[in-house]
Amino acid sequence: MTTSILLIEDDEDLRDVLVDVLEDKGFSVMGVASADEAIKAQSHFEFDVVVSDVRMAGSHDGIGAVEVLKKKKPGLKCLIITGFADDQAPVRALRVKVDDYLYKPFTLEDFLVAVNKVIRSGEERISLKHRLGALFSAPFKAVNDSARNAAQDRLDEKVDQVWTNLFVAIRSRLLTKGAFVDFWDKLENGRTRYLAVNTSHAGAGELNALTTAYDVLLQQLEKSTAMRAAGTHKARHPEQFPKKNLMELYERVADGRVSSEELRLSLAVAARASGPEAQQLAVKLFGVAS
């Protein structure tokens, strides 16, 4: 099945080039020059992915267009491409739940890699889950409790959003390395609690409380990104994951060597996951085996 892409770019020359490149790769593409055109296009063009610039004339900019489009199609995958260095743009992108953030100027190869990663993120998760299934989920058994299962679904959705937003925050480079290290430690605490509530078969109330904690993490991530917080830069204890490895992970995410799906596994890999597949992923994530 052909993937359909809506490209929002007000630079006509660049738009034509990107449309041609995407069509050459077999995608069905509609290119429009403004957010207003994009919103109108949704009524007659069915698309799976939107790729949008930020700055453009009209009642909405590119991120505003994505927000409107996602209200009608919440699962719409989104890639922001921009040369606009406004600090608020990545923060707004986090709020509307985009999947990736790519700065101009970029090579056509980098552009295609980013587009394909956004499109195939679900497929990549399935592939990684098949290869590294033990890293993806806590060791818990299904419980025949509708309230608990609904709470688990809400929790997992919130956890996914934290990781997606972290990926975009790093890709925009507005989340500093120091703030990333601080956030990593909070994520480690969150993972410990996640494993605990699942292995103990906790009820819906405990799962909902953890969902609230992850919502606070989302807010803290947004605040750190918006403020370009420097981080505490506290000395790390020997039992904590090495700072140099976290710096390497940050750079590998920022330059596109590590995907959003791979980033989601970084905590589990850092916790000394065993097996050859896990060790290969450790090298890709951190530059060293776990």
Secondary structure, DSSP 8 states (H G I E B T S, - for coil): ---EEEEE-S-HHHHHHHHHHHHHTT-EEEEESSHHHHHHHTTT---SEEEE-S--SSSS-HHHHHHHHHHH-TT-EEEEEE----THHHHHHHHTT-SEEEESS--HHHHHHHHHHHHTHHHHHHHHHHHHHHHHS-S----S-HHHHHHHHHHHHHHHHHHHHHHHHHHTT-S-HHHHHHHHHHHHHHHHHHHHHHHTT--HHHHHHHHHHHHHHHHHHHHHHHHT---------TTS--HHHHHHHHHHHHTTSS-HHHHHTHHHHHTT--SHHHHHHHHHHHSS--
